[in-house]
């Protein structure tokens, strides 16, 4: 996750509806894959890496992020290994899975990044990507986070193909909250103050619970929505 958003949420990250729902969507999308080693590219705080270690059979995961001050390694209580690597070239190779959770939108050469990731994945291994959806939803939130672009589902599937991946599945997520969120973004453009600022915030327990319930309901049927949402989710494999 983005370190800027970690600063906003503090110790409430794990219970925040957006990140909890995205982690559950990732977990469901990867369910059934045989994965022992993994990379989390652009891992930031390591939120999603820790979720994977706690909710899968993954034994070792390398978190790769240029924001780390130094490389590091930690052996968890159950013997699983969590490593930090500042450079992708120093990370595990031949892994079963690589995840890029809202990373590709931060770089100019998204094809180059995905190709470099694929080189670290074993033949038959998988790559899982999420990115923000629809360029017309661009707002000060994207400026705040340093985004270069937003995507449609076909654009991400084409990105996978350019990187040498076979697309296994693709869909939009956060579709049930999409109409309200889109309306809010579009109405916000009428404001004369469009300074870069995060849209993420801590909600009341009641509203946070409602949003979690809505997204949880969507998770149970995810994979069918190719119409619209706030995020694009694509899973593919290296042939």
N, C-alpha and C positions, 0 to 999 in steps of 0.2 A: 504494500500500500504506500501511497505518497506520504513522505515524512511531514509535509506541510499539513496534511489532514490529521496525522497522528497528534500534532501539536494542538489542533483544535479539539479533538475528542478526548485526549488524555487517557485516563484509565477506563473510560466508557467505551472504548473501541469494540471490545468483545461482545457487548450487548447492543451496539448500535444496529438498527434494523437494516441499514444498507449493507454494511460489511458482513453481518451475520448471514443475510440472505444471499449475498454473492458467494460466500464461502460454502453455503449449503448447495447452491447451484453448481459450483465447481465439484463438490463431493459427489453429487448425483451424476453429473456428466461423466465422471471418471470411474463410476461404479462398475465393477466387473473387469477392469483392466488389471493385468498382473504387473505390478510395479514394485521394484525393490529399491531403485536409485532414481533420484530426480534432481532437476535444476529448477530454481525459482529465479528467473531473470528479472532484474529491476525489483528485487524483493522489498527494499525499503526496511520497514520495521520488522519484517519477517512474519507478519500476521497470517498470511495464507500458507506459508511454509509450516508454521507451527500447527495450523489446522490440519494440514495433510498428514503430518507425523502423528497427530493424536487420533486421526479418524481413518487411517488406511494401514496397509501392510508395508509402507515405505520404511526402509531401514536407514537410509542416508539421503540427505538432501543438502545441496549446496545453494546457498543464497548468494546471488551475484548482484552487486550494486556499487556504482562508482562513489556513492556517498560514504561508504565505510572508511573509517580512518586507517584501518589495518585489517589484514586477514585474521580470522579466528576460527576456533573449533570448540564445540561443546558436545559432550556425551550426556545424553539425558538419562533419567532414572531407569528407563526400560532398555537401555543399551543402544538406543537409536542415536545417530550422529547428525548434528546440525552444524554446518560450516558456513562461514562468511568469506566471500572472495570478492576483491575489488575488480578483478579482471576476469572476463569470461575465459580467456586462454589458460587460466590457472585452475579452472573448475573441473569437475568430473567430466569424463568423456565416456561415450558408449552407454549413456543412461537410458532408462526405460521411458522417461517422461520429462518434458520441459514445459513449464507454465510461464506465461507472460500475462500477468494480471494488470491490465491498463498500463501498458508500457509502449506499445508500438506507436501510439499517438504522440509520444514525446520526441521522436527522432525523425530527422529529415529522410534518412534512408531506411525506411521500414523493411524493404525487401532485403537489404544487406544484413540487417539485424536478424531477421528470421532465417536467412541462409546460414549465418554464423551459428545460430542456435541449432539448426538441423545437423550441422557437422558434429555436434556434441551428442547427438541422439543415435542410439543403435538402430540398425535396420529393423523395421517392424515396430520401433518405439513411437511414442505419441507426442504431439505438441498441442497444448491447450492455450487458447488466447481469448482474452476479453478486451474490448475497446469501447469507448463511448460512441453512441450512434448518432447519425445524421448531422451533416454540416450546418443545416439550417437551425439547429438547436444551439449553435455557438453563442457563448455569453462570456461575461467577465469571469465566470468560474473557470473556463478554459484558459483564459489569459493568466489567471492567478496560478494555475497549475503548470503553465508552460507547454500547453498542447500545441501541436503543429496542425492537426487535423482531427476530424471526426469521420466515421465510416458508415457505409451501408453494409448489409450482410453480403451482397454479391462482391463488394470491393474486398472484403476480408477473405472470402473464398478465392478470389483471383490472386490475392497476396500469397495465400498458401500455395497455390499452383506455381507461381513464379519462384517460390522458395524451394520447389521440388517436393512438396507434400501432397498426399492424397487426402482430400476432405472426407471425413467420416460423417460429420453432422454439423449443422449450423442453424442458429436461431437467434431471435431477439429475446432479451430478458428485461424484467421490470416493465412488462407490457401493461399490467393492470394499473400501474400508477402513471403510465405514460401520458394519457390525455391531460391529467391535471398538471403534471410537471411541464409538459410542452406549453400548455396555456400560460403557466406562470412565467416561463422563459420568454415567450413572445410578448406578453404584457409588459415584462420588465424592460423591453427595448424602447418603450415609450418614455422611459425615464431619461432625463438629461444626464444622470450620473451613471456611467457605465464603467466605473473603475474596476480593475481586476479584484475580485473578491470571491472567496469560497461560498458555495451554496450549502455546504455541509454544516450542520449544526446539531447540537444536542437537543432532543425533543423531550417532552414530558413523558413519564412512564406510560401513560395511557395511550398517547398518540404513537409512541415508539412501538408499543405492543400491537396496536392496530395495523401499522405498516408491516410489522414482522408477519402477522397473520395473513395479510394480503399476499405478500411475497411467498410465504410458505405454501399457500394454495397454488400459486403459479408454479412453484418448484415441482409439485406433484404431476404437472402436465407439461413440463418444459420440453422443448424439442420440436413443438408443433407450430410455434409462432414465427412465421417468416414475414409478418406484416409490419410490426413496429415495436419499439421499446427504447429504454434509455441506454442499454448495452447490447453489443453484438458478442455472441459466444460461438466459437468455432473449435472443433476438435478434429485433428487430422493425424496421419501417421507417415513415417518415412518408409517408402517402399524398399 
